[in-house]
Amino acid sequence: MSVRRQTPPPRPTTRRAVIISVLLSLLLPGLGHAYAWRLPRALIWFAGTIVIGIVIGGGEDDTVLAFSMGAVIAVLAAIDIALLMWLERTPPRAL
């Protein structure tokens, strides 16, 4: 009995998929990466958001700082997935 390894579905690279990934990353950092089948990066962004939220948001006085850091992380995650998907769409240039 042989075990066949399933190949993952192709990564979405259309313009619509890029927009959806960016919106999902703005909603929850890492979610757009998971949508684009970049699971290790998705876990890093999500875990980083949780860790920073726990560290900064531990005190009641720092809620504004925690929310602003969460927004900054969400924007950075959205930029990251947009660049990754855009670079994957563009063909490599010959030197």
C-alpha positions in Angstrom: 0.0 0.0 0.0 1.6 3.2 -1.1 0.8 6.6 0.4 0.3 9.3 -2.2 1.2 12.8 -1.1 -1.4 15.3 -2.2 -0.1 18.4 -3.9 -1.4 21.6 -2.5 -3.6 23.7 -4.7 -1.9 26.3 -6.8 -1.4 29.6 -5.0 -3.8 32.3 -6.1 -2.0 35.1 -7.9 -4.8 37.0 -9.7 -5.5 40.6 -8.9 -8.7 39.7 -7.1 -6.8 37.2 -4.9 -4.2 39.9 -4.0 -7.0 42.3 -3.0 -8.7 39.6 -0.9 -5.4 38.7 0.8 -4.7 42.3 1.6 -8.1 42.8 3.1 -7.9 39.6 5.1 -4.5 40.7 6.4 -5.9 44.0 7.5 -8.7 42.2 9.3 -6.3 39.7 11.1 -2.6 39.6 10.4 -1.7 36.2 8.9 -5.1 35.5 7.5 -4.2 36.8 4.1 -1.1 34.7 4.1 -3.1 31.7 4.9 -5.5 32.5 2.1 -2.6 32.6 -0.3 -1.2 29.2 1.0 1.8 30.7 2.7 1.1 29.0 6.0 4.5 29.3 7.8 4.4 33.1 7.2 0.8 33.2 8.3 1.7 31.5 11.6 4.6 34.0 12.2 2.4 37.0 11.6 -0.5 35.7 13.7 1.7 34.5 16.6 3.6 37.8 16.5 0.4 39.8 16.7 -0.7 37.7 19.7 2.6 38.0 21.5 2.8 41.8 21.0 -0.8 42.1 22.1 -0.1 40.2 25.3 3.1 42.0 26.1 1.8 45.5 25.4 -1.8 45.1 26.3 -1.0 43.5 29.7 -1.8 46.8 31.5 -5.0 48.7 31.4 -3.2 52.0 30.7 -1.7 50.7 27.5 -4.8 49.8 25.5 -4.3 52.7 23.0 -0.8 51.6 22.4 -1.8 48.0 22.0 -4.5 48.9 19.4 -2.1 51.2 17.5 0.5 48.5 17.4 -2.1 46.0 16.2 -3.0 48.4 13.4 0.6 48.9 12.4 1.2 45.1 12.4 -1.9 44.6 10.2 -0.7 47.2 7.7 2.7 45.6 7.6 1.2 42.2 7.1 -1.0 43.5 4.3 2.1 45.1 2.6 4.0 41.9 3.0 1.4 39.7 1.3 0.8 42.2 -1.4 4.5 42.4 -2.3 4.8 38.6 -2.1 1.9 38.0 -4.5 2.9 40.8 -6.8 6.5 39.5 -7.1 5.2 36.0 -7.8 3.0 37.3 -10.6 5.8 39.2 -12.3 8.1 37.1 -14.6 11.8 37.2 -13.7 13.8 39.6 -15.8 16.8 38.4 -17.8 20.1 39.9 -16.9 
